[in-house]
Amino acid sequence: MVNSYTGLSRHYDLIMTSGYYDYDDYARTLASVLKGRREVLELGVGTGLVCERLLALGEPPGLSLTGIDHTEEMLVQARRRLAGSVRLVRQDVLQMAIPPTFDAAFSVGGIWFYIHDQHAVEDVFCSHLLNEEDNVLALRNLHAAMKPGGLLALASQGPHHSYERDLPGGLVYAQDVRAAAGDRFVKDYYVRSHDEVVAHQRCEFRLFAREQATRLLEHCGFRFEGTAADGLFRLYARLP
Ligand SMILES: C[S@@+](CC[C@H](N)C(=O)[O-])C[C@H]1O[C@@H](n2cnc3c(N)ncnc32)[C@H](O)[C@@H]1O
């Protein structure tokens, strides 16, 4: 399986909720851009941290969430966290075959995301899927799963660089990021305890310049509509 999160899953929540992402901010912005859309899909739901925050807001009323992910170890935690309040499906987006059900879909660091670097000219589209053909297939699967006029919201996050920092409990988190051939980068995640590596995961990501991404998304039936006011999500309309 390409880019499984099995290696990091045991420490994922600790890393992400101690300064990596601000899930409350993502949830608040999502609730505002959903504008009453109720049937919503999260792409790469992971351990369910975004869904949990979104449900806690109670907005929009009657929200019905589905999350897909291909890493069972992440879903085990999501099931525990969300206790039946979100439909969770073990599913690789490349094999997703759902009839037009969703009013909206979103991804926060999931299958797709944007990287915003204040020193760069423009945001870059980033994918867990490494080939253009796979991105086309997955976006078409998503298009088929959404209703016409539906909203696709892709989160923006900061640039990936190498660093290390302390985690609660005497652990250390380190990430090592390097460029790779073919518009890709490789990221190694490590968790260490007393200098011993207790978790390691390697992911590879494919980058697309913004124009290239706009063409790719349009080709698959998603038109860029704008950016959320606080810049946290880029928004696309699902075309008929
Ligand atoms: C960085 S995590 C984000 C999880 C969650 N959205 C969050 O904000 O914490 C990326 C997730 O995408 C999932 N993922 C990556 N590629 C996938 C694919 N092809 N199909 C389904 N899920 C995938 C991984 O298993 C992982 O749980």
The ligand as an SDF file (V2000), in Angstrom:
LIG
                    3D

 27 29  0  0  0  0  0  0  0  0999 V2000
   -1.6130   13.0520    7.4500 C   0  0  0  0  0  0  0  0  0  0  0  0
   -2.9010   11.8900    7.6620 S   0  0  0  0  0  0  0  0  0  0  0  0
   -4.3040   12.9950    7.8570 C   0  0  0  0  0  0  0  0  0  0  0  0
   -5.3800   12.4000    8.7160 C   0  0  0  0  0  0  0  0  0  0  0  0
   -6.4830   13.3620    9.1590 C   0  0  0  0  0  0  0  0  0  0  0  0
   -7.1320   13.9840    8.0250 N   0  0  0  0  0  0  0  0  0  0  0  0
   -5.9460   14.4240   10.0940 C   0  0  0  0  0  0  0  0  0  0  0  0
   -6.0560   15.6140    9.7560 O   0  0  0  0  0  0  0  0  0  0  0  0
   -5.4260   14.0720   11.1480 O   0  0  0  0  0  0  0  0  0  0  0  0
   -3.1760   11.2540    6.0070 C   0  0  0  0  0  0  0  0  0  0  0  0
   -4.1680   10.1000    5.9760 C   0  0  0  0  0  0  0  0  0  0  0  0
   -4.4920    9.8230    4.5990 O   0  0  0  0  0  0  0  0  0  0  0  0
   -4.5730    8.4140    4.4480 C   0  0  0  0  0  0  0  0  0  0  0  0
   -4.3280    8.0660    3.0290 N   0  0  0  0  0  0  0  0  0  0  0  0
   -3.2060    8.2800    2.3080 C   0  0  0  0  0  0  0  0  0  0  0  0
   -3.3420    7.8030    1.0670 N   0  0  0  0  0  0  0  0  0  0  0  0
   -4.5900    7.2540    0.9880 C   0  0  0  0  0  0  0  0  0  0  0  0
   -5.3360    6.5900   -0.0360 C   0  0  0  0  0  0  0  0  0  0  0  0
   -4.7780    6.3470   -1.2430 N   0  0  0  0  0  0  0  0  0  0  0  0
   -6.6010    6.1890    0.2210 N   0  0  0  0  0  0  0  0  0  0  0  0
   -7.1560    6.3870    1.4640 C   0  0  0  0  0  0  0  0  0  0  0  0
   -6.4980    7.0060    2.4780 N   0  0  0  0  0  0  0  0  0  0  0  0
   -5.2290    7.4320    2.2500 C   0  0  0  0  0  0  0  0  0  0  0  0
   -3.4930    7.8670    5.3930 C   0  0  0  0  0  0  0  0  0  0  0  0
   -3.7210    6.5120    5.7400 O   0  0  0  0  0  0  0  0  0  0  0  0
   -3.6100    8.8160    6.5790 C   0  0  0  0  0  0  0  0  0  0  0  0
   -4.4660    8.3310    7.5860 O   0  0  0  0  0  0  0  0  0  0  0  0
  1  2  1  0
  2  3  1  0
  2 10  1  0
  3  4  1  0
  4  5  1  0
  5  6  1  0
  5  7  1  0
  7  8  2  0
  7  9  1  0
 10 11  1  0
 11 12  1  0
 11 26  1  0
 12 13  1  0
 13 14  1  0
 13 24  1  0
 14 15  1  0
 14 23  1  0
 15 16  2  0
 16 17  1  0
 17 18  1  0
 17 23  2  0
 18 19  1  0
 18 20  2  0
 20 21  1  0
 21 22  2  0
 22 23  1  0
 24 25  1  0
 24 26  1  0
 26 27  1  0
M  CHG  2   2   1   9  -1
M  END
$$$$
